[in-house]
Amino acid sequence: MKQKSGSIGPVFRSLMGDEKRQKITIPLLAILLSLLAGAIVFLLLGKNPLTGYVSFLRGSGLVPKANYAAHKNMFTDFMSFVNAWTPMLFASLAVAVAMRSGLFNIGVSGQMLLAGLAATLTVGYSGLPAAVAKPLVLIICAVTGALVASLIGFLKYKWNISEVVSSIMLNYIIRYWVSFCVKLPGISDPKTRQSMPINPNARLSLMDTEIFGLKIDIPLGIILALAAVFLIRFLFDKMRLGFEFRAIGANPKAAKYAGINVGRNLVASMAISGALAGLAGATYFLGYVGSIQPDTLISTGFDAIAVCVLGNSTPLGILLSSFFISVIDKGSTYMSSSVGVRQEIGALIKGLILLFSACGAYFSYLIERSRQKALESAGVTQSGKEEERV
């Protein structure tokens, strides 16, 4: 029995692979465990887990539905999914850039919200042509997000104020300030109680665009989001600034001793993170939804933390993990209506993914400890054989 139970260790180690391979296998293990836990929840609710998971894919346009409304098909559903995926991708990259320098930007949702308000009030209701309004929206949102996040980085360096505390406090300040502005006469829509819809010329998504008899939502920001993935990867892997971010994140004192300007890099890291968060706000509030709801901090900035952890804080990993999380998020509405369970099941599964992703370091520890014990056991066996020979 001891030999059989001991054989689990080598099998697990071989499946997980070496340290480099574990960057892929451990996130996959986290996803598998979260899906198994989600399957148990479906079973407890008396539903078929396979049907539930397929409904997530159908709601995201990755698997065809049984029937569609007029002017809609699987492709229109997929484009609507891409429209929702775009701000998630930007927000996750924002979290990753801050984490690179050892900072935790938990204020992405607030930075998104303030950026969305700034662009809405300055450009959203103007009569500017689309060729001017759309780029201006991106610039205003990126600058607004960068300014807010730079303040957080400055407070961290100057007075060692925790970026987590300052981010959370700014989230509340921004939330109530934006709610006050949105409820002002001339901005609030009396019917929806949200901000009035912005001018289509300023919107970053072309909604219900008729092509070949189909009404398609075309997210213009996805091109910029995909470009940002490779630009951030280039920053991390090829540029000196990315190396300095990594050095500061590993050991700020050693980085300072090596001649790296820690304060400047902390502010620069948060500025880039905030600019990406601002772009997430642009593609969400002036793209995906087209208005701002008062008294609400959207969950995208917080979900981005799970995406970043699941993707090992690497741009390509985030590209895949954000796609996966967005499938669950976007498909949860259709899952709820087709399977007959509450939509919050999707949020539960996202929470489970975050929980198991956070255990990645523990999984690595178990693998390394098992490998060390195997080496020690092999050494003892080898020394015993040598003694027998003598």
C-alpha positions in Angstrom: 0.0 0.0 0.0 2.9 2.4 0.8 4.4 1.8 -2.6 1.2 2.5 -4.4 0.5 5.7 -2.5 4.1 6.8 -3.0 3.7 6.4 -6.7 1.3 9.3 -6.9 4.2 11.8 -6.3 6.3 10.8 -9.4 3.1 10.8 -11.6 2.1 14.2 -10.3 5.6 15.6 -10.8 5.9 14.3 -14.3 2.5 15.8 -15.3 3.4 19.2 -13.8 6.9 19.1 -15.4 9.8 21.4 -14.6 9.6 25.0 -13.3 9.2 26.5 -16.8 6.5 24.0 -17.8 4.7 24.7 -14.5 3.8 28.2 -15.7 1.4 26.4 -18.0 0.4 23.3 -16.2 -0.4 24.9 -12.8 -2.9 27.4 -14.3 -4.5 24.5 -16.2 -4.7 22.5 -13.0 -6.4 25.5 -11.3 -8.9 25.7 -14.1 -9.6 22.0 -13.9 -10.1 22.1 -10.2 -12.4 25.1 -10.4 -14.5 23.4 -13.2 -14.8 20.3 -11.1 -15.9 22.3 -8.1 -18.4 24.1 -10.3 -19.6 20.8 -11.6 -20.4 19.7 -8.0 -22.4 22.9 -7.6 -24.4 22.1 -10.7 -25.0 18.6 -9.4 -26.2 19.9 -6.1 -28.7 22.1 -7.9 -29.9 19.1 -9.8 -28.5 20.3 -13.2 -26.2 18.6 -15.7 -22.7 20.2 -15.5 -22.0 19.5 -19.1 -25.1 21.3 -20.2 -24.2 24.2 -18.0 -20.7 24.5 -19.4 -21.8 24.2 -23.0 -24.3 27.0 -22.3 -21.4 29.3 -21.4 -19.9 28.6 -24.8 -23.3 29.2 -26.5 -23.8 32.5 -24.8 -20.4 33.6 -26.0 -20.9 32.6 -29.6 -18.4 29.8 -29.5 -21.0 27.0 -29.9 -24.2 27.5 -32.0 -27.6 27.9 -30.2 -30.7 26.0 -31.1 -32.3 29.1 -32.6 -31.6 32.8 -33.1 -33.6 36.1 -33.3 -33.8 38.0 -36.6 -30.5 39.4 -38.0 -28.6 37.3 -35.4 -26.4 34.2 -35.6 -23.4 32.6 -34.0 -21.1 35.2 -35.4 -23.1 38.2 -34.0 -23.0 36.5 -30.6 -19.2 36.1 -30.9 -18.7 39.7 -31.9 -20.7 40.8 -28.9 -18.5 38.6 -26.7 -15.4 40.3 -28.2 -16.9 43.6 -27.3 -17.1 42.5 -23.7 -13.7 40.9 -23.8 -11.8 44.0 -24.9 -12.1 46.0 -21.6 -11.2 42.9 -19.6 -8.0 42.4 -21.6 -7.0 46.1 -21.0 -7.8 45.9 -17.3 -5.8 42.6 -16.8 -2.8 44.1 -18.5 -3.1 47.1 -16.2 -2.9 44.8 -13.2 0.1 42.9 -14.7 2.2 46.0 -15.3 1.7 47.1 -11.6 2.5 43.6 -10.4 5.7 43.6 -12.4 7.1 46.3 -10.1 5.7 44.7 -6.9 2.6 46.9 -6.7 -1.0 45.8 -6.5 -3.3 48.1 -8.4 -6.6 47.2 -6.9 -8.0 50.6 -8.1 -8.4 49.6 -11.8 -12.2 49.8 -11.5 -12.1 53.3 -10.1 -9.6 54.4 -12.8 -11.9 53.0 -15.4 -14.9 54.8 -14.0 -13.2 58.2 -13.8 -11.7 57.9 -17.2 -15.1 57.0 -18.6 -16.7 60.1 -17.0 -13.9 62.4 -18.2 -14.3 61.3 -21.8 -18.1 61.3 -21.6 -18.3 64.9 -20.4 -15.6 66.3 -22.7 -16.2 64.3 -25.9 -19.2 62.0 -25.5 -21.9 64.7 -25.9 -20.0 66.9 -28.4 -20.7 67.1 -32.1 -17.1 66.3 -33.1 -16.7 64.0 -36.2 -15.9 60.4 -35.6 -12.3 60.7 -36.9 -11.6 63.3 -34.2 -13.9 62.1 -31.4 -12.8 58.4 -31.2 -9.0 59.1 -30.9 -9.7 61.9 -28.5 -11.7 59.6 -26.2 -8.8 57.1 -26.1 -6.3 59.9 -25.2 -8.5 61.5 -22.5 -9.2 58.1 -20.9 -5.5 57.0 -21.0 -4.3 60.3 -19.5 -7.0 60.3 -16.8 -6.2 56.8 -15.7 -2.4 57.5 -15.8 -2.8 60.6 -13.5 -4.9 58.7 -10.9 -2.5 55.7 -10.8 0.6 57.9 -10.8 -0.7 59.6 -7.6 -0.9 56.1 -6.0 2.6 55.3 -7.1 3.9 58.7 -5.8 2.2 58.1 -2.4 3.8 54.7 -2.2 7.3 56.0 -2.8 7.2 59.3 -1.0 5.5 58.3 2.2 5.3 54.5 1.9 1.5 54.6 1.8 0.2 51.2 0.8 -1.0 51.2 -2.7 -3.8 48.8 -1.7 -5.2 51.3 0.9 -4.8 54.3 -1.4 -6.4 52.5 -4.3 -9.4 51.4 -2.2 -9.9 54.9 -0.8 -9.7 56.4 -4.3 -12.2 53.9 -5.5 -14.7 55.2 -3.0 -13.9 58.8 -3.8 -14.2 58.3 -7.5 -17.4 56.2 -7.2 -19.3 58.9 -5.2 -17.9 61.8 -7.3 -19.0 60.1 -10.5 -22.4 59.3 -9.1 -22.9 63.0 -8.2 -21.9 64.1 -11.7 -24.1 61.4 -13.4 -27.2 62.5 -11.5 -26.9 66.1 -12.5 -29.6 67.5 -14.7 -28.7 67.3 -18.4 -26.4 64.3 -17.8 -28.8 61.9 -16.2 -31.4 60.0 -18.3 -34.8 60.2 -16.4 -35.8 56.8 -17.9 -32.8 54.7 -17.2 -31.3 56.7 -14.3 -27.9 56.3 -16.0 -26.0 58.9 -17.9 -27.5 59.9 -21.3 -26.3 57.8 -24.2 -23.2 59.3 -25.8 -22.9 60.5 -29.4 -22.3 57.5 -31.8 -19.4 59.4 -33.3 -17.6 59.2 -29.9 -18.5 55.5 -29.2 -15.7 53.0 -29.7 -18.1 50.2 -30.7 -20.2 50.3 -33.8 -23.5 48.9 -32.5 -26.0 47.0 -34.6 -24.0 47.6 -37.8 -25.9 45.8 -40.6 -23.6 43.6 -42.7 -25.0 40.9 -45.1 -28.3 41.1 -43.3 -26.8 40.7 -39.8 -26.7 43.3 -37.1 -23.2 43.1 -35.7 -21.5 44.9 -32.8 -18.0 45.9 -34.0 -15.6 46.7 -31.2 -12.9 49.0 -32.6 -10.8 48.8 -29.4 -10.0 45.1 -29.8 -7.2 45.9 -32.3 -5.6 48.3 -29.9 -6.0 45.7 -27.0 -4.3 43.0 -29.0 -1.5 45.4 -29.9 -1.1 46.3 -26.3 -0.5 42.6 -25.4 2.6 42.5 -27.7 3.7 46.0 -26.7 3.6 45.1 -23.0 5.4 41.8 -23.8 8.1 43.8 -25.6 8.3 46.1 -22.6 8.8 43.2 -20.2 11.2 41.2 -22.2 13.3 43.6 -24.3 13.3 47.1 -22.7 15.4 48.4 -19.9 12.4 49.9 -18.2 10.8 46.4 -18.0 13.9 45.0 -16.5 14.0 47.8 -13.9 10.3 47.1 -13.0 11.2 43.5 -12.5 14.2 44.3 -10.3 12.2 46.7 -8.1 9.5 44.1 -7.8 12.0 41.4 -6.7 13.9 43.6 -4.2 13.6 47.4 -4.1 16.6 47.9 -1.8 18.9 45.8 -4.1 17.5 47.7 -7.1 18.3 51.1 -5.4 21.8 49.9 -4.5 22.3 48.9 -8.2 21.6 52.5 -9.2 17.9 52.1 -10.3 15.7 55.1 -9.6 13.0 53.3 -7.5 10.7 56.3 -7.1 10.7 57.2 -10.8 10.0 53.6 -11.8 7.2 53.1 -9.3 5.4 56.1 -10.6 6.1 55.1 -14.2 4.8 51.6 -13.6 1.6 52.9 -12.1 1.2 55.5 -14.8 1.4 52.7 -17.5 -1.0 50.6 -15.5 -3.4 53.5 -15.1 -3.2 54.3 -18.8 -4.2 50.8 -19.6 -7.0 51.0 -17.0 -8.2 54.2 -18.6 -8.3 52.4 -22.0 -10.3 49.7 -20.3 -12.7 52.4 -19.2 -12.9 53.8 -22.7 -13.8 50.5 -24.3 -16.3 49.7 -21.5 -18.2 52.9 -20.9 -17.8 54.4 -24.3 -17.8 51.1 -26.2 -19.5 48.1 -24.7 -22.3 49.7 -22.7 -22.3 53.3 -23.9 -23.3 55.0 -20.6 -22.4 55.2 -16.9 -24.5 53.7 -14.1 -24.3 55.7 -10.8 -23.4 54.2 -7.4 -21.6 51.3 -9.1 -18.0 50.1 -9.4 -18.0 47.5 -12.2 -16.4 44.1 -11.4 -14.1 44.2 -14.4 -11.2 45.7 -12.5 -11.5 43.1 -9.7 -12.0 40.2 -12.1 -8.8 41.4 -13.8 -6.9 40.3 -10.7 -8.0 36.7 -11.2 -7.2 36.9 -14.9 -3.7 38.2 -14.1 -3.0 35.6 -11.5 -4.3 32.8 -13.8 -2.1 34.1 -16.7 1.0 34.2 -14.5 1.1 38.0 -15.0 2.5 37.5 -18.5 0.9 39.2 -21.5 0.3 36.1 -23.6 -1.0 34.2 -20.5 -3.4 37.1 -19.8 -4.5 37.0 -23.4 -5.7 33.4 -22.9 -6.9 33.7 -19.4 -8.9 36.9 -20.1 -10.6 35.1 -23.0 -11.5 32.2 -20.7 -12.9 34.4 -17.9 -14.8 36.5 -20.4 -16.5 33.4 -21.7 -17.8 32.6 -18.2 -18.8 36.2 -17.6 -20.5 36.8 -21.0 -22.1 33.4 -21.2 -23.5 33.4 -17.7 -26.7 35.2 -18.8 -27.6 32.6 -21.4 -26.6 29.9 -19.0 -29.0 31.2 -16.5 -31.9 31.3 -18.9 -31.2 28.0 -20.6 -30.2 25.8 -17.7 -32.5 27.5 -15.1 -30.0 28.5 -12.4 -29.0 31.8 -11.0 -26.6 33.9 -13.1 -24.4 34.2 -10.0 -23.1 30.7 -10.6 -20.8 32.2 -13.2 -19.4 34.6 -10.6 -19.0 31.6 -8.2 -16.9 29.8 -10.8 -14.8 32.9 -11.3 -14.2 33.0 -7.6 -13.2 29.4 -7.5 -10.7 30.0 -10.3 -9.2 32.9 -8.3 -9.0 30.6 -5.2 -7.2 27.8 -7.0 -5.0 30.2 -8.9 -3.9 31.7 -5.6 -2.8 28.2 -4.6 -0.3 28.1 -7.5 2.6 28.9 -5.2 1.5 26.1 -2.9 1.3 23.6 -5.8 4.9 24.6 -6.8 6.0 24.1 -3.2 4.5 20.6 -3.1 6.1 19.6 -6.4 9.5 20.9 -5.3 9.3 19.2 -1.9 8.2 15.9 -3.5 11.2 16.2 -5.9 13.6 16.8 -3.0 12.3 13.8 -1.1 12.7 11.6 -4.2 16.3 12.8 -4.6 17.1 12.1 -0.9 15.5 8.7 -1.1 17.5 7.9 -4.3 20.7 9.0 -2.5 19.9 6.8 0.5 19.2 3.8 -1.7 22.4 4.4 -3.7 24.5 4.6 -0.5 22.9 1.4 0.8 23.8 -0.5 -2.4 27.4 0.7 -2.0 27.6 -0.6 1.6 26.3 -4.0 0.5 29.0 -4.2 -2.2 31.7 -3.5 0.4 
